Structures are given as C-alpha cells and as structure tokens.
Amino acid sequence: MRPHIHTTAARKTGWVTSELYFWHDTQNWSGFFQPSLTEQPGEHFENAEMKRRLQNLVNATGLDRLLVPLRPEPAADTVIADWTCHGLMPLL
C-alpha cells in the first residue's frame, strides 16, 4: 500500500458490516415511487439480498483481506448530529 501524497502514513480502508444489516424489509416499491394504480410494485432495488451479495463478492474476490474489519457500534447523538442536518435530530 502506498502512502497518500500529503502524508507519510499509509491509509487504509475500513469495512463495517453485520448480518443484522441485511435483516431489513424494503417492501415492494417501484423504484423511489410507492406502488399505485399507475406504478407497478416489484422488488425494491435497495434490498437486503443486494447488500448480502456485495458482502459475498468482497469475500470471494479476496478484497476483504485488503480491508480493515470494523465492528459496528451504536453512534452517540452527538456523532449523529455532526453528520445530519440539525433540524432532523428531533425526528431521529
């Protein structure tokens, strides 16, 4: 791994994943649109199997050996606030 041009330290890429990330139900939508009489429902393109497939491809190609495995952990409200619009915090 080559160091970044502006530093002498090598940079690494972390990989955060958990089987629990794949346990969500996006239901049947039509892309970004809710099914209706003019929008046929189908499998949402943002679904759990697509994420699981990505994880399996990372493992099958050996890319996982180049990544730093990170364990998921809950984020504190202050961390979430730093990464979201402050007007949304009461809704989270």
SVG drawing of the C-alpha trace seen along z (x, -y; Angstrom):
<svg xmlns="http://www.w3.org/2000/svg" viewBox="-55 -23 61 40">
<polyline fill="none" stroke="black" stroke-width="0.4" points="0.0,0.0 1.4,-3.4 1.2,-6.3 -1.0,-9.3 0.9,-12.0 0.4,-14.5 1.4,-12.2 4.0,-9.6 1.4,-7.3 -0.3,-4.6 -4.0,-5.0 -6.3,-2.0 -10.0,-1.4 -12.3,0.0 -15.2,2.4 -18.2,2.3 -20.8,5.0 -23.0,7.2 -25.6,9.9 -28.1,7.7 -27.6,5.1 -29.2,7.5 -32.3,8.0 -34.4,5.2 -37.6,5.2 -37.9,2.6 -41.2,4.0 -42.4,3.8 -42.0,0.5 -41.5,-0.9 -38.0,-2.4 -38.5,-5.5 -42.2,-5.6 -44.9,-4.0 -46.9,-1.5 -50.2,-2.7 -52.7,-2.2 -50.1,-3.7 -46.9,-2.3 -46.4,1.5 -44.8,2.8 -41.8,5.0 -38.7,5.9 -37.1,2.7 -33.7,2.2 -32.3,1.3 -32.9,4.7 -31.2,7.0 -30.0,9.6 -28.1,7.0 -26.2,6.0 -25.5,9.6 -24.3,10.3 -21.9,7.4 -20.5,8.8 -20.1,12.2 -18.3,10.7 -15.9,8.8 -15.1,12.2 -15.0,14.3 -12.6,11.9 -10.2,11.6 -10.8,7.9 -11.7,8.5 -8.0,9.3 -7.1,5.7 -9.7,4.1 -9.6,3.3 -12.6,5.1 -14.5,2.8 -17.2,3.9 -20.5,1.9 -21.3,-0.1 -24.1,-2.5 -23.5,-6.1 -23.9,-8.7 -26.4,-11.5 -23.5,-14.0 -21.9,-12.0 -25.2,-11.7 -25.8,-15.4 -22.4,-16.1 -23.4,-14.2 -27.0,-15.3 -29.0,-18.5 -29.7,-19.7 -33.3,-20.2 -33.7,-16.5 -32.3,-15.5 -35.6,-15.6 -37.1,-13.2 -34.4,-10.5"/>
</svg>
